[in-house]
């Protein structure tokens, strides 16, 4: 589906709304032209009722008639559709866009849920719904925080909402800054506020600049320089307004459920489903801040972040410690390994946020714990509210014990109320520049779905299949060095200072090679050996534990080594080169999985597993490896047939 649906000049839009009355039919046809296979009746109703209202508000404004407007524009990574956009230049020739969220609501009441109001969403049906200004402000935040064109051009992205059927008596709720602190930045306009809405738009848009939406549409997704600061602010209790509605729903549900459980002394287990790059860690950090550091001290509820993987925890830790906003001891008290909660009193901890929950294991003994300790049950037992962020497609070893079904069973056993559903399923894609299109292509290639998706290499995401691993490795090193040079020059340093920087371009591989080198030192011994291509490299270093563990992704020298699944799961790279070993081949028109291609040194259990489990873990391993690269992924397949098959799934025109 195309992102740009309806795009016309303001003059054409007003004519279609107020003169010909054809706006709903025009938008419907443009939806079909953009690749939508259906149009919901309620969409048409909203176009008929809401679009003429904003046309009336903008009619007679000082805005040039050739300024562009867009309707139902689809954001690249969250796939959310924006009701109405108007963009161009202000009186000082600065590029701006105004996002307007339109609602037909006629009444609201206060809701106890975070950033929500209670309203009638359809005839006779009332429910909590996000304040429309919050929706618009988050859409604006996504563009400001992730769109490279918006960042480079220093574009203004403004937001507001227009509830054109709502009596202005509801201002006391809709414009309550104590409930909705975003209102000063994203105002709410009601029935009698058409002139205020017009003035708001006129402030930012007066002249045309037709290429803005096209440039935004083709731009790369790059986290802004302010994004790390936003994460730190979020941990201090300030909301991040960069969430898509799936993430916002999950955050609101978690915070509301924890507060309710605390007030009524309830026990709850929450399951948040989301694949790689859907923003699970963003939600967790926001929830930590909202629960540990709310504006009202009496609302504080002790909450901790739990993860098996040292790598993502280390990355989060390093990002939050910068700027000296947090001390090491403060963060260590928040970020915990699962074993810290074994044999603890029932409901001792108000809330645990368990990231990468698919990696929760059963203890095999050690660290003072008996063999067979069920870590999953221990976590549910100790927390009044346990929140599991999980992706069933990321379990990669026999020790990755937790699944959604097992969590549900244990929650019932621990008498914990289960909270899960569509509002807790994340579908946006914020890691990989290729967006949902790329993710579905990888799932199709690995047969994680039954769809036959191809990938268009004209996408802004860089994807390439190499015939030689040395060529791929050298290209990754070139990109890493290029990135480090840019960072050094940006800081006013010389080229020889680049060793002080990290280019975040690395090569990883499936676990098909014996680990014979010492994981604690650079001993000169190579592990990943492909003889036919004269390729030989060492596996990554591994030593230490917890927040003091060695971090492969943060070490500039690790660019000369190969990352394994156990090291890179949960981390982001700018560019990732992936070596697909002999555990996947393509023979007689189909993919074959070979568990016996895994070495005896691999403790994942794939080699000795039954065929079904082994195939699942091999698929999931490469799914993780192939979704690490933010800007691009390069692939080398040892099997020639698999390499040719992968190339056949690329659209190169």
ZIGI-V779894 format. One record per residue. N is the residue number from 0. RES is the residue in one small letter. BURIAL is 1 if it has 24 or more other C-alpha atoms within 12 Angstrom, else 0. D_LAST is the distance of its C-alpha to the last C-alpha in Angstrom with 2 decimals. Layout:
n->N res->RES burial->BURIAL d_last->D_LAST
n->N res->RES burial->BURIAL d_last->D_LAST
This chain:
n->0 res->x burial->0 d_last->17.73
n->1 res->x burial->0 d_last->17.29
n->2 res->x burial->1 d_last->19.77
n->3 res->x burial->1 d_last->21.03
n->4 res->x burial->1 d_last->23.02
n->5 res->x burial->1 d_last->25.84
n->6 res->x burial->1 d_last->25.96
n->7 res->x burial->1 d_last->28.73
n->8 res->x burial->1 d_last->31.47
n->9 res->x burial->1 d_last->34.71
n->10 res->x burial->1 d_last->36.51
n->11 res->x burial->1 d_last->34.20
n->12 res->x burial->1 d_last->34.45
n->13 res->x burial->1 d_last->38.25
n->14 res->x burial->0 d_last->38.52
n->15 res->x burial->1 d_last->36.58
n->16 res->x burial->1 d_last->38.75
n->17 res->x burial->1 d_last->42.16
n->18 res->x burial->0 d_last->42.26
n->19 res->x burial->0 d_last->40.13
n->20 res->x burial->0 d_last->40.05
n->21 res->x burial->0 d_last->36.58
n->22 res->x burial->1 d_last->34.82
n->23 res->x burial->1 d_last->34.57
n->24 res->x burial->0 d_last->33.14
n->25 res->x burial->1 d_last->30.57
n->26 res->x burial->1 d_last->29.40
n->27 res->x burial->1 d_last->29.36
n->28 res->x burial->0 d_last->27.11
n->29 res->x burial->1 d_last->24.73
n->30 res->x burial->1 d_last->24.67
n->31 res->x burial->0 d_last->23.57
n->32 res->x burial->0 d_last->20.92
n->33 res->x burial->0 d_last->19.58
n->34 res->x burial->0 d_last->19.29
n->35 res->x burial->0 d_last->22.84
n->36 res->x burial->0 d_last->24.41
n->37 res->x burial->0 d_last->27.93
n->38 res->x burial->0 d_last->30.09
n->39 res->x burial->0 d_last->33.32
n->40 res->x burial->0 d_last->36.53
n->41 res->x burial->0 d_last->37.66
n->42 res->x burial->1 d_last->34.53
n->43 res->x burial->0 d_last->35.53
n->44 res->x burial->0 d_last->39.08
n->45 res->x burial->1 d_last->38.17
n->46 res->x burial->1 d_last->36.16
n->47 res->x burial->1 d_last->39.17
n->48 res->x burial->1 d_last->41.70
n->49 res->x burial->1 d_last->40.16
n->50 res->x burial->1 d_last->37.88
n->51 res->x burial->1 d_last->40.78
n->52 res->x burial->1 d_last->42.86
n->53 res->x burial->1 d_last->40.61
n->54 res->x burial->1 d_last->40.24
n->55 res->x burial->1 d_last->44.05
n->56 res->x burial->1 d_last->44.22
n->57 res->x burial->1 d_last->41.93
n->58 res->x burial->1 d_last->43.45
n->59 res->x burial->0 d_last->45.68
n->60 res->x burial->1 d_last->44.27
n->61 res->x burial->1 d_last->44.02
n->62 res->x burial->1 d_last->40.19
n->63 res->x burial->1 d_last->38.50
n->64 res->x burial->1 d_last->37.21
n->65 res->x burial->1 d_last->33.78
n->66 res->x burial->1 d_last->33.09
n->67 res->x burial->1 d_last->30.15
n->68 res->x burial->1 d_last->30.61
n->69 res->x burial->1 d_last->28.26
n->70 res->x burial->1 d_last->29.15
n->71 res->x burial->1 d_last->27.81
n->72 res->x burial->1 d_last->25.30
n->73 res->x burial->1 d_last->23.89
n->74 res->x burial->1 d_last->24.14
n->75 res->x burial->1 d_last->21.13
n->76 res->x burial->1 d_last->23.14
n->77 res->x burial->1 d_last->26.16
n->78 res->x burial->1 d_last->24.56
n->79 res->x burial->1 d_last->27.76
n->80 res->x burial->1 d_last->28.03
n->81 res->x burial->1 d_last->30.01
n->82 res->x burial->1 d_last->32.52
n->83 res->x burial->1 d_last->32.64
n->84 res->x burial->1 d_last->31.37
n->85 res->x burial->1 d_last->32.65
n->86 res->x burial->1 d_last->31.51
n->87 res->x burial->1 d_last->32.27
n->88 res->x burial->1 d_last->34.86
n->89 res->x burial->1 d_last->38.45
n->90 res->x burial->0 d_last->41.38
n->91 res->x burial->0 d_last->40.80
n->92 res->x burial->0 d_last->37.13
n->93 res->x burial->1 d_last->35.93
n->94 res->x burial->1 d_last->32.69
n->95 res->x burial->1 d_last->33.53
n->96 res->x burial->1 d_last->32.39
n->97 res->x burial->1 d_last->34.84
n->98 res->x burial->1 d_last->34.02
n->99 res->x burial->1 d_last->36.50
n->100 res->x burial->1 d_last->37.06
n->101 res->x burial->1 d_last->38.82
n->102 res->x burial->1 d_last->41.42
n->103 res->x burial->1 d_last->43.79
n->104 res->x burial->1 d_last->46.33
n->105 res->x burial->1 d_last->49.97
n->106 res->x burial->1 d_last->51.66
n->107 res->x burial->1 d_last->51.22
n->108 res->x burial->1 d_last->53.48
n->109 res->x burial->1 d_last->53.38
n->110 res->x burial->0 d_last->51.50
n->111 res->x burial->0 d_last->52.25
n->112 res->x burial->1 d_last->48.59
n->113 res->x burial->1 d_last->46.73
n->114 res->x burial->1 d_last->45.20
n->115 res->x burial->1 d_last->45.83
n->116 res->x burial->1 d_last->48.09
n->117 res->x burial->1 d_last->49.55
n->118 res->x burial->1 d_last->48.67
n->119 res->x burial->0 d_last->48.32
n->120 res->x burial->0 d_last->44.64
n->121 res->x burial->0 d_last->45.39
n->122 res->x burial->0 d_last->48.65
n->123 res->x burial->0 d_last->51.23
n->124 res->x burial->0 d_last->48.80
n->125 res->x burial->0 d_last->49.31
n->126 res->x burial->0 d_last->47.47
n->127 res->x burial->1 d_last->46.62
n->128 res->x burial->1 d_last->43.52
n->129 res->x burial->1 d_last->42.02
n->130 res->x burial->1 d_last->43.42
n->131 res->x burial->1 d_last->40.78
n->132 res->x burial->1 d_last->41.18
n->133 res->x burial->1 d_last->40.37
n->134 res->x burial->1 d_last->37.13
n->135 res->x burial->1 d_last->36.15
n->136 res->x burial->1 d_last->37.27
n->137 res->x burial->1 d_last->35.13
n->138 res->x burial->1 d_last->32.02
n->139 res->x burial->1 d_last->32.91
n->140 res->x burial->1 d_last->33.57
n->141 res->x burial->1 d_last->30.15
n->142 res->x burial->1 d_last->28.50
n->143 res->x burial->1 d_last->31.10
n->144 res->x burial->1 d_last->30.99
n->145 res->x burial->1 d_last->27.30
n->146 res->x burial->1 d_last->25.23
n->147 res->x burial->1 d_last->24.84
n->148 res->x burial->1 d_last->24.73
n->149 res->x burial->1 d_last->27.91
n->150 res->x burial->1 d_last->29.56
n->151 res->x burial->0 d_last->28.74
n->152 res->x burial->0 d_last->29.75
n->153 res->x burial->0 d_last->32.75
n->154 res->x burial->1 d_last->32.07
n->155 res->x burial->1 d_last->34.72
n->156 res->x burial->1 d_last->33.67
n->157 res->x burial->1 d_last->36.69
n->158 res->x burial->1 d_last->37.52
n->159 res->x burial->1 d_last->40.17
n->160 res->x burial->1 d_last->41.04
n->161 res->x burial->1 d_last->42.70
n->162 res->x burial->1 d_last->44.90
n->163 res->x burial->1 d_last->46.00
n->164 res->x burial->1 d_last->48.38
n->165 res->x burial->1 d_last->50.20
n->166 res->x burial->0 d_last->53.70
n->167 res->x burial->0 d_last->54.20
n->168 res->x burial->0 d_last->56.89
n->169 res->x burial->1 d_last->54.17
n->170 res->x burial->1 d_last->53.52
n->171 res->x burial->0 d_last->55.76
n->172 res->x burial->1 d_last->53.18
n->173 res->x burial->1 d_last->49.84
n->174 res->x burial->1 d_last->50.73
n->175 res->x burial->0 d_last->52.66
n->176 res->x burial->0 d_last->51.48
n->177 res->x burial->0 d_last->53.43
n->178 res->x burial->0 d_last->51.34
n->179 res->x burial->1 d_last->48.08
n->180 res->x burial->1 d_last->47.96
n->181 res->x burial->1 d_last->44.60
n->182 res->x burial->1 d_last->46.21
n->183 res->x burial->0 d_last->47.04
n->184 res->x burial->1 d_last->43.35
n->185 res->x burial->1 d_last->42.02
n->186 res->x burial->1 d_last->44.81
n->187 res->x burial->1 d_last->45.57
n->188 res->x burial->1 d_last->46.44
n->189 res->x burial->1 d_last->48.56
n->190 res->x burial->1 d_last->49.85
n->191 res->x burial->0 d_last->51.94
n->192 res->x burial->1 d_last->49.57
n->193 res->x burial->1 d_last->47.38
n->194 res->x burial->1 d_last->48.80
n->195 res->x burial->0 d_last->48.19
n->196 res->x burial->1 d_last->44.55
n->197 res->x burial->1 d_last->44.17
n->198 res->x burial->0 d_last->45.80
n->199 res->x burial->1 d_last->43.56
n->200 res->x burial->1 d_last->40.37
n->201 res->x burial->1 d_last->41.98
n->202 res->x burial->1 d_last->42.70
n->203 res->x burial->1 d_last->39.02
n->204 res->x burial->1 d_last->37.26
n->205 res->x burial->1 d_last->38.76
n->206 res->x burial->1 d_last->36.23
n->207 res->x burial->1 d_last->32.59
n->208 res->x burial->1 d_last->29.61
n->209 res->x burial->1 d_last->26.64
n->210 res->x burial->0 d_last->23.86
n->211 res->x burial->1 d_last->25.36
n->212 res->x burial->1 d_last->23.66
n->213 res->x burial->0 d_last->20.19
n->214 res->x burial->0 d_last->20.83
n->215 res->x burial->1 d_last->22.30
n->216 res->x burial->1 d_last->19.39
n->217 res->x burial->1 d_last->16.82
n->218 res->x burial->1 d_last->19.52
n->219 res->x burial->1 d_last->19.90
n->220 res->x burial->1 d_last->22.57
n->221 res->x burial->1 d_last->25.38
n->222 res->x burial->1 d_last->28.98
n->223 res->x burial->1 d_last->31.26
n->224 res->x burial->0 d_last->34.18
n->225 res->x burial->0 d_last->36.47
n->226 res->x burial->1 d_last->35.02
n->227 res->x burial->1 d_last->37.32
n->228 res->x burial->1 d_last->40.24
n->229 res->x burial->1 d_last->39.37
n->230 res->x burial->1 d_last->39.56
n->231 res->x burial->1 d_last->42.94
n->232 res->x burial->1 d_last->44.14
n->233 res->x burial->1 d_last->43.11
n->234 res->x burial->1 d_last->45.33
n->235 res->x burial->1 d_last->48.12
n->236 res->x burial->1 d_last->47.87
n->237 res->x burial->1 d_last->45.67
n->238 res->x burial->1 d_last->42.90
n->239 res->x burial->1 d_last->39.29
n->240 res->x burial->1 d_last->37.74
n->241 res->x burial->1 d_last->34.15
n->242 res->x burial->1 d_last->34.12
n->243 res->x burial->1 d_last->32.02
n->244 res->x burial->1 d_last->34.26
n->245 res->x burial->1 d_last->33.86
n->246 res->x burial->1 d_last->35.07
n->247 res->x burial->1 d_last->37.74
n->248 res->x burial->1 d_last->38.98
n->249 res->x burial->1 d_last->39.29
n->250 res->x burial->1 d_last->41.15
n->251 res->x burial->1 d_last->43.47
n->252 res->x burial->1 d_last->44.22
n->253 res->x burial->1 d_last->45.03
n->254 res->x burial->1 d_last->47.27
n->255 res->x burial->1 d_last->49.05
n->256 res->x burial->1 d_last->49.62
n->257 res->x burial->1 d_last->51.04
n->258 res->x burial->1 d_last->53.35
n->259 res->x burial->1 d_last->54.48
n->260 res->x burial->1 d_last->55.14
n->261 res->x burial->1 d_last->57.11
n->262 res->x burial->0 d_last->59.18
n->263 res->x burial->0 d_last->59.96
n->264 res->x burial->0 d_last->60.12
n->265 res->x burial->0 d_last->57.36
n->266 res->x burial->1 d_last->55.24
n->267 res->x burial->1 d_last->51.52
n->268 res->x burial->1 d_last->48.43
n->269 res->x burial->1 d_last->45.08
n->270 res->x burial->1 d_last->41.76
n->271 res->x burial->1 d_last->38.55
n->272 res->x burial->1 d_last->35.39
n->273 res->x burial->1 d_last->32.20
n->274 res->x burial->1 d_last->29.38
n->275 res->x burial->1 d_last->28.29
n->276 res->x burial->1 d_last->27.80
n->277 res->x burial->1 d_last->29.24
n->278 res->x burial->1 d_last->32.06
n->279 res->x burial->1 d_last->34.97
n->280 res->x burial->1 d_last->36.53
n->281 res->x burial->1 d_last->36.31
n->282 res->x burial->1 d_last->38.28
n->283 res->x burial->1 d_last->40.73
n->284 res->x burial->1 d_last->41.47
n->285 res->x burial->1 d_last->41.98
n->286 res->x burial->1 d_last->44.26
n->287 res->x burial->1 d_last->46.21
n->288 res->x burial->1 d_last->46.85
n->289 res->x burial->1 d_last->47.75
n->290 res->x burial->1 d_last->50.18
n->291 res->x burial->1 d_last->51.64
n->292 res->x burial->1 d_last->51.79
n->293 res->x burial->1 d_last->52.10
n->294 res->x burial->0 d_last->53.82
n->295 res->x burial->0 d_last->56.91
n->296 res->x burial->0 d_last->58.46
n->297 res->x burial->0 d_last->60.03
n->298 res->x burial->0 d_last->56.60
n->299 res->x burial->1 d_last->55.64
n->300 res->x burial->1 d_last->54.72
n->301 res->x burial->1 d_last->54.28
n->302 res->x burial->1 d_last->50.74
n->303 res->x burial->1 d_last->49.17
n->304 res->x burial->1 d_last->45.72
n->305 res->x burial->1 d_last->45.52
n->306 res->x burial->1 d_last->42.88
n->307 res->x burial->1 d_last->42.98
n->308 res->x burial->1 d_last->40.19
n->309 res->x burial->1 d_last->41.60
n->310 res->x burial->1 d_last->38.26
n->311 res->x burial->1 d_last->37.17
n->312 res->x burial->1 d_last->40.84
n->313 res->x burial->1 d_last->41.14
n->314 res->x burial->1 d_last->38.07
n->315 res->x burial->1 d_last->39.46
n->316 res->x burial->1 d_last->42.88
n->317 res->x burial->1 d_last->41.77
n->318 res->x burial->1 d_last->39.92
n->319 res->x burial->1 d_last->42.96
n->320 res->x burial->1 d_last->45.57
n->321 res->x burial->0 d_last->44.15
n->322 res->x burial->0 d_last->45.99
n->323 res->x burial->0 d_last->49.15
n->324 res->x burial->0 d_last->48.89
n->325 res->x burial->0 d_last->49.73
n->326 res->x burial->0 d_last->51.99
n->327 res->x burial->0 d_last->51.10
n->328 res->x burial->0 d_last->53.87
n->329 res->x burial->0 d_last->52.71
n->330 res->x burial->1 d_last->49.24
n->331 res->x burial->1 d_last->50.71
n->332 res->x burial->0 d_last->52.75
n->333 res->x burial->1 d_last->49.65
n->334 res->x burial->1 d_last->47.26
n->335 res->x burial->1 d_last->48.71
n->336 res->x burial->1 d_last->48.10
n->337 res->x burial->1 d_last->48.91
n->338 res->x burial->1 d_last->52.06
n->339 res->x burial->1 d_last->53.73
n->340 res->x burial->1 d_last->54.34
n->341 res->x burial->1 d_last->55.99
n->342 res->x burial->0 d_last->59.56
n->343 res->x burial->0 d_last->59.64
n->344 res->x burial->0 d_last->61.58
n->345 res->x burial->0 d_last->60.17
n->346 res->x burial->1 d_last->58.29
n->347 res->x burial->1 d_last->59.16
n->348 res->x burial->1 d_last->55.87
n->349 res->x burial->1 d_last->54.97
n->350 res->x burial->1 d_last->51.18
n->351 res->x burial->1 d_last->48.76
n->352 res->x burial->1 d_last->45.00
n->353 res->x burial->1 d_last->43.54
n->354 res->x burial->1 d_last->40.03
n->355 res->x burial->1 d_last->37.95
n->356 res->x burial->1 d_last->40.49
n->357 res->x burial->1 d_last->38.80
n->358 res->x burial->1 d_last->40.19
n->359 res->x burial->1 d_last->43.81
n->360 res->x burial->1 d_last->45.91
n->361 res->x burial->1 d_last->49.31
n->362 res->x burial->1 d_last->51.55
n->363 res->x burial->0 d_last->52.60
n->364 res->x burial->0 d_last->55.55
n->365 res->x burial->0 d_last->56.13
n->366 res->x burial->0 d_last->56.48
n->367 res->x burial->0 d_last->59.57
n->368 res->x burial->0 d_last->57.82
n->369 res->x burial->0 d_last->58.70
n->370 res->x burial->0 d_last->56.32
n->371 res->x burial->0 d_last->54.65
n->372 res->x burial->1 d_last->54.65
n->373 res->x burial->1 d_last->52.15
n->374 res->x burial->1 d_last->50.40
n->375 res->x burial->1 d_last->48.70
n->376 res->x burial->1 d_last->52.08
n->377 res->x burial->1 d_last->53.64
n->378 res->x burial->1 d_last->51.13
n->379 res->x burial->1 d_last->51.63
n->380 res->x burial->1 d_last->55.38
n->381 res->x burial->1 d_last->55.76
n->382 res->x burial->1 d_last->53.66
n->383 res->x burial->1 d_last->54.85
n->384 res->x burial->1 d_last->51.20
n->385 res->x burial->1 d_last->48.54
n->386 res->x burial->1 d_last->44.90
n->387 res->x burial->1 d_last->42.35
n->388 res->x burial->1 d_last->38.70
n->389 res->x burial->1 d_last->37.00
n->390 res->x burial->1 d_last->33.76
n->391 res->x burial->1 d_last->34.52
n->392 res->x burial->1 d_last->31.22
n->393 res->x burial->1 d_last->32.53
n->394 res->x burial->1 d_last->35.68
n->395 res->x burial->1 d_last->35.29
n->396 res->x burial->1 d_last->38.87
n->397 res->x burial->1 d_last->42.01
n->398 res->x burial->1 d_last->43.55
n->399 res->x burial->1 d_last->40.96
n->400 res->x burial->1 d_last->43.45
n->401 res->x burial->1 d_last->42.70
n->402 res->x burial->1 d_last->40.84
n->403 res->x burial->1 d_last->41.06
n->404 res->x burial->0 d_last->43.46
n->405 res->x burial->1 d_last->45.71
n->406 res->x burial->1 d_last->45.85
n->407 res->x burial->1 d_last->46.89
n->408 res->x burial->0 d_last->49.60
n->409 res->x burial->1 d_last->51.01
n->410 res->x burial->1 d_last->51.02
n->411 res->x burial->0 d_last->53.16
n->412 res->x burial->0 d_last->55.40
n->413 res->x burial->1 d_last->55.91
n->414 res->x burial->0 d_last->56.67
n->415 res->x burial->1 d_last->53.76
n->416 res->x burial->1 d_last->52.23
n->417 res->x burial->1 d_last->48.52
n->418 res->x burial->1 d_last->46.15
n->419 res->x burial->1 d_last->42.57
n->420 res->x burial->0 d_last->40.29
n->421 res->x burial->0 d_last->37.15
n->422 res->x burial->1 d_last->38.31
n->423 res->x burial->1 d_last->38.05
n->424 res->x burial->1 d_last->34.52
n->425 res->x burial->1 d_last->31.85
n->426 res->x burial->1 d_last->28.22
n->427 res->x burial->1 d_last->26.88
n->428 res->x burial->1 d_last->24.77
n->429 res->x burial->1 d_last->26.03
n->430 res->x burial->1 d_last->25.40
n->431 res->x burial->1 d_last->21.71
n->432 res->x burial->1 d_last->19.48
n->433 res->x burial->1 d_last->16.77
n->434 res->x burial->1 d_last->19.41
n->435 res->x burial->1 d_last->20.15
n->436 res->x burial->1 d_last->16.55
n->437 res->x burial->1 d_last->16.64
n->438 res->x burial->1 d_last->20.23
n->439 res->x burial->1 d_last->19.65
n->440 res->x burial->1 d_last->16.89
n->441 res->x burial->1 d_last->19.49
n->442 res->x burial->1 d_last->22.22
n->443 res->x burial->0 d_last->20.38
n->444 res->x burial->1 d_last->19.75
n->445 res->x burial->1 d_last->23.45
n->446 res->x burial->1 d_last->24.62
n->447 res->x burial->1 d_last->26.31
n->448 res->x burial->0 d_last->25.20
n->449 res->x burial->0 d_last->24.87
n->450 res->x burial->0 d_last->21.51
n->451 res->x burial->0 d_last->18.31
n->452 res->x burial->1 d_last->15.93
n->453 res->x burial->1 d_last->12.44
n->454 res->x burial->1 d_last->10.97
n->455 res->x burial->0 d_last->7.88
n->456 res->x burial->1 d_last->7.94
n->457 res->x burial->0 d_last->7.40
n->458 res->x burial->1 d_last->10.81
n->459 res->x burial->1 d_last->13.73
n->460 res->x burial->1 d_last->14.86
n->461 res->x burial->1 d_last->14.44
n->462 res->x burial->1 d_last->13.96
n->463 res->x burial->1 d_last->14.09
n->464 res->x burial->1 d_last->15.78
n->465 res->x burial->1 d_last->18.36
n->466 res->x burial->1 d_last->20.22
n->467 res->x burial->1 d_last->23.37
n->468 res->x burial->1 d_last->25.19
n->469 res->x burial->1 d_last->26.82
n->470 res->x burial->0 d_last->23.62
n->471 res->x burial->1 d_last->22.55
n->472 res->x burial->1 d_last->26.10
n->473 res->x burial->0 d_last->26.29
n->474 res->x burial->1 d_last->23.12
n->475 res->x burial->1 d_last->24.65
n->476 res->x burial->1 d_last->27.90
n->477 res->x burial->0 d_last->26.36
n->478 res->x burial->1 d_last->24.87
n->479 res->x burial->1 d_last->28.26
n->480 res->x burial->1 d_last->30.15
n->481 res->x burial->1 d_last->27.98
n->482 res->x burial->1 d_last->28.70
n->483 res->x burial->1 d_last->32.38
n->484 res->x burial->1 d_last->32.71
n->485 res->x burial->0 d_last->31.37
n->486 res->x burial->1 d_last->33.87
n->487 res->x burial->0 d_last->36.70
n->488 res->x burial->0 d_last->36.08
n->489 res->x burial->0 d_last->35.88
n->490 res->x burial->0 d_last->39.28
n->491 res->x burial->0 d_last->40.64
n->492 res->x burial->0 d_last->40.99
n->493 res->x burial->0 d_last->40.32
n->494 res->x burial->0 d_last->37.71
n->495 res->x burial->0 d_last->40.29
n->496 res->x burial->0 d_last->40.57
n->497 res->x burial->1 d_last->37.11
n->498 res->x burial->0 d_last->38.77
n->499 res->x burial->0 d_last->40.11
n->500 res->x burial->1 d_last->36.65
n->501 res->x burial->1 d_last->34.12
n->502 res->x burial->1 d_last->30.40
n->503 res->x burial->1 d_last->29.62
n->504 res->x burial->1 d_last->27.04
n->505 res->x burial->1 d_last->28.19
n->506 res->x burial->1 d_last->27.52
n->507 res->x burial->1 d_last->28.74
n->508 res->x burial->1 d_last->29.26
n->509 res->x burial->1 d_last->30.34
n->510 res->x burial->1 d_last->34.09
n->511 res->x burial->1 d_last->34.24
n->512 res->x burial->1 d_last->36.36
n->513 res->x burial->1 d_last->40.10
n->514 res->x burial->1 d_last->41.26
n->515 res->x burial->0 d_last->44.01
n->516 res->x burial->0 d_last->43.99
n->517 res->x burial->0 d_last->46.13
n->518 res->x burial->1 d_last->44.10
n->519 res->x burial->0 d_last->46.47
n->520 res->x burial->0 d_last->46.22
n->521 res->x burial->0 d_last->43.96
n->522 res->x burial->0 d_last->45.91
n->523 res->x burial->0 d_last->43.63
n->524 res->x burial->0 d_last->43.01
n->525 res->x burial->1 d_last->39.48
n->526 res->x burial->1 d_last->38.39
n->527 res->x burial->1 d_last->34.68
n->528 res->x burial->1 d_last->34.83
n->529 res->x burial->1 d_last->32.21
n->530 res->x burial->0 d_last->34.24
n->531 res->x burial->0 d_last->31.77
n->532 res->x burial->0 d_last->29.77
n->533 res->x burial->0 d_last->32.94
n->534 res->x burial->1 d_last->31.93
n->535 res->x burial->0 d_last->34.76
n->536 res->x burial->1 d_last->35.05
n->537 res->x burial->1 d_last->37.51
n->538 res->x burial->1 d_last->37.06
n->539 res->x burial->1 d_last->37.49
n->540 res->x burial->1 d_last->40.99
n->541 res->x burial->1 d_last->42.69
n->542 res->x burial->0 d_last->46.12
n->543 res->x burial->0 d_last->48.08
n->544 res->x burial->0 d_last->47.77
n->545 res->x burial->1 d_last->47.21
n->546 res->x burial->1 d_last->46.53
n->547 res->x burial->0 d_last->47.94
n->548 res->x burial->1 d_last->45.49
n->549 res->x burial->1 d_last->43.35
n->550 res->x burial->1 d_last->39.93
n->551 res->x burial->1 d_last->37.21
n->552 res->x burial->1 d_last->34.63
n->553 res->x burial->1 d_last->37.14
n->554 res->x burial->1 d_last->38.11
n->555 res->x burial->1 d_last->36.35
n->556 res->x burial->1 d_last->37.54
n->557 res->x burial->1 d_last->35.81
n->558 res->x burial->1 d_last->32.54
n->559 res->x burial->1 d_last->34.05
n->560 res->x burial->1 d_last->34.49
n->561 res->x burial->1 d_last->32.58
n->562 res->x burial->1 d_last->32.79
n->563 res->x burial->1 d_last->33.77
n->564 res->x burial->1 d_last->33.25
n->565 res->x burial->1 d_last->36.81
n->566 res->x burial->1 d_last->36.24
n->567 res->x burial->1 d_last->32.85
n->568 res->x burial->1 d_last->33.05
n->569 res->x burial->1 d_last->33.29
n->570 res->x burial->1 d_last->32.13
n->571 res->x burial->1 d_last->29.18
n->572 res->x burial->1 d_last->27.40
n->573 res->x burial->1 d_last->25.06
n->574 res->x burial->1 d_last->23.04
n->575 res->x burial->1 d_last->23.76
n->576 res->x burial->1 d_last->23.26
n->577 res->x burial->1 d_last->24.03
n->578 res->x burial->1 d_last->25.66
n->579 res->x burial->1 d_last->25.65
n->580 res->x burial->1 d_last->28.81
n->581 res->x burial->1 d_last->30.32
n->582 res->x burial->1 d_last->31.09
n->583 res->x burial->1 d_last->27.80
n->584 res->x burial->1 d_last->26.81
n->585 res->x burial->1 d_last->24.78
n->586 res->x burial->0 d_last->27.08
n->587 res->x burial->0 d_last->27.27
n->588 res->x burial->0 d_last->24.28
n->589 res->x burial->0 d_last->25.37
n->590 res->x burial->1 d_last->25.76
n->591 res->x burial->1 d_last->29.27
n->592 res->x burial->1 d_last->31.05
n->593 res->x burial->1 d_last->33.81
n->594 res->x burial->1 d_last->36.42
n->595 res->x burial->1 d_last->38.46
n->596 res->x burial->1 d_last->35.83
n->597 res->x burial->1 d_last->37.16
n->598 res->x burial->1 d_last->39.97
n->599 res->x burial->0 d_last->43.57
n->600 res->x burial->0 d_last->43.44
n->601 res->x burial->1 d_last->41.04
n->602 res->x burial->0 d_last->43.20
n->603 res->x burial->1 d_last->40.51
n->604 res->x burial->1 d_last->42.05
n->605 res->x burial->1 d_last->38.92
n->606 res->x burial->1 d_last->40.46
n->607 res->x burial->0 d_last->43.54
n->608 res->x burial->0 d_last->42.09
n->609 res->x burial->0 d_last->41.86
n->610 res->x burial->0 d_last->38.61
n->611 res->x burial->0 d_last->37.47
n->612 res->x burial->1 d_last->38.10
n->613 res->x burial->1 d_last->36.65
n->614 res->x burial->1 d_last->33.34
n->615 res->x burial->1 d_last->33.24
n->616 res->x burial->1 d_last->34.01
n->617 res->x burial->1 d_last->31.46
n->618 res->x burial->1 d_last->28.68
n->619 res->x burial->1 d_last->29.98
n->620 res->x burial->1 d_last->30.27
n->621 res->x burial->1 d_last->26.62
n->622 res->x burial->1 d_last->25.73
n->623 res->x burial->1 d_last->27.85
n->624 res->x burial->1 d_last->26.52
n->625 res->x burial->1 d_last->22.83
n->626 res->x burial->1 d_last->23.65
n->627 res->x burial->1 d_last->25.62
n->628 res->x burial->1 d_last->23.05
n->629 res->x burial->1 d_last->22.94
n->630 res->x burial->1 d_last->20.30
n->631 res->x burial->1 d_last->18.50
n->632 res->x burial->1 d_last->18.97
n->633 res->x burial->1 d_last->18.77
n->634 res->x burial->1 d_last->19.75
n->635 res->x burial->1 d_last->21.70
n->636 res->x burial->1 d_last->22.99
n->637 res->x burial->1 d_last->26.22
n->638 res->x burial->1 d_last->25.54
n->639 res->x burial->0 d_last->23.21
n->640 res->x burial->0 d_last->22.55
n->641 res->x burial->1 d_last->21.61
n->642 res->x burial->1 d_last->19.23
n->643 res->x burial->0 d_last->17.42
n->644 res->x burial->1 d_last->17.52
n->645 res->x burial->1 d_last->16.07
n->646 res->x burial->1 d_last->13.09
n->647 res->x burial->0 d_last->12.64
n->648 res->x burial->1 d_last->12.45
n->649 res->x burial->1 d_last->9.32
n->650 res->x burial->0 d_last->5.96
n->651 res->x burial->0 d_last->3.81
n->652 res->x burial->0 d_last->0.00
